[in-house]
Amino acid sequence: MARRRKNRTHNKGAAPVGEGDSTTPKSFIIKHGQVGSALGSLVRDMRKVMEPNTASRLRERTRNKLKDYLVLAPALRVSHILLFTLTDKSPYLRIVRTPSGPTATFRIERYSTMSDIRMSKRKPSGEGIEYRTAPLMVLSQFPTQAPHSLVAKLLQSLFPPLSPLTLKPSAARRVVLISYNAETNTILLRHYLISVRSYGVSRRVRKVLRPGLDLGNVKDVADWLLGEEGYESASSAGSEGEEIEFPQSLRGEGSVRGEGSVQGERKRAVKLEEVGPRMELKLVKITEGVPGKEGGVIFHEFVHKTAQERKAQEVEIKEREKIRKQRREEQERNVARKKEATGDGEDEEDGGEDAQEQELEDDAEDGEAIEAEEDWEDEIEEAEQTEDESERDGEEEARPPPPKRLKARR
């Protein structure tokens, strides 16, 4: 008996042409430390936003360190790492551009998850094929001066570039809106689904065109279309959304294909439906390099250093890099010397000793990275306390600090 040939494939959600290119940005979205269930839901929602160019099913382990992701990122062509952490004061988001930086730190003022947005709606939309293509990204009202221009470029690099000449309207199913609020000095992030439906067609006619409609209880389709009160009002024939004309065919709600179909000439209405998550971010710090190998501070919201202090910091960074380079060179010399002094029979033992030296070296660097993390958190908290005290003492009519809210529902 001949063997049956398997025709099915496991790649159900294959990416469109061009999204697997090496220039397409890819990301890791992880949480660091104990963040709680609410912030954990936000991490999973952000993975949905960044699909399909992110590790959606990434499972963090407690023994995994940030250095593990930084070492693994270049091999997997991961260009960005989004790191969520939770301190005693508020949650933070850090966006790391691998492999050489920069690193931007944001304080999350308020946020809402997808479940919060879904519970606030009367008829939430279900999940379909919208997440098989990358979303459109819209930047709004960002200043052209530093550091906001650098933040805009960093956020823009999170999503793949799109060309209006080659983009198909059927691939534009989601949009991410990132806007800057000059009054509060915060960045707002919103996530929407793009729904397209025929313009000038009543709701009942659109339901007839949907598959799976049960008309077994009516004698004539006209009775169901007209209803008990006769024709529907003119307002029901309109569709919520902006009326536009598509230059090419686009399948949407209430559209059919057949002989003589002129889908390219039919007017349609486009509607944006928010699905979440929402985030309100405040820029705190921008540094050169990546965590553990950070360079100079490009911007800091609370700490303002003089020219002399900045110069001393640059000297310290150069000295630290010099020590790290000397340590690596010394390790390479030791490995080369042992290979020359020993024979072929002792290569395995030397390899074990070299591995131990490498582990000790990695442990030392991990210790430096952990100390840098703790110093960073202490510096942020101390700077925020100093900022609040100076505002209360210097200005009588200063606005009080915002309440401590880790989760906001609207």
Secondary structure as GFF3:
##gff-version 3
##sequence-region A 1 410
A	DSSP	beta_strand	27	31	.	.	.	ID=ss1
A	DSSP	alpha_helix	36	50	.	.	.	ID=ss2
A	DSSP	alpha_helix	66	75	.	.	.	ID=ss3
A	DSSP	beta_strand	80	86	.	.	.	ID=ss4
A	DSSP	beta_strand	91	97	.	.	.	ID=ss5
A	DSSP	beta_strand	103	112	.	.	.	ID=ss6
A	DSSP	alpha_helix	114	119	.	.	.	ID=ss7
A	DSSP	three_ten_helix	130	132	.	.	.	ID=ss8
A	DSSP	beta_strand	136	140	.	.	.	ID=ss9
A	DSSP	alpha_helix	148	156	.	.	.	ID=ss10
A	DSSP	three_ten_helix	169	171	.	.	.	ID=ss11
A	DSSP	beta_strand	174	181	.	.	.	ID=ss12
A	DSSP	beta_strand	186	198	.	.	.	ID=ss13
A	DSSP	alpha_helix	203	209	.	.	.	ID=ss14
A	DSSP	alpha_helix	221	226	.	.	.	ID=ss15
A	DSSP	alpha_helix	234	237	.	.	.	ID=ss16
A	DSSP	beta_strand	242	245	.	.	.	ID=ss17
A	DSSP	three_ten_helix	263	265	.	.	.	ID=ss18
A	DSSP	beta_strand	267	274	.	.	.	ID=ss19
A	DSSP	beta_strand	278	290	.	.	.	ID=ss20
A	DSSP	beta_strand	293	300	.	.	.	ID=ss21
A	DSSP	alpha_helix	307	341	.	.	.	ID=ss22
A	DSSP	three_ten_helix	344	346	.	.	.	ID=ss23
A	DSSP	alpha_helix	347	394	.	.	.	ID=ss24
###
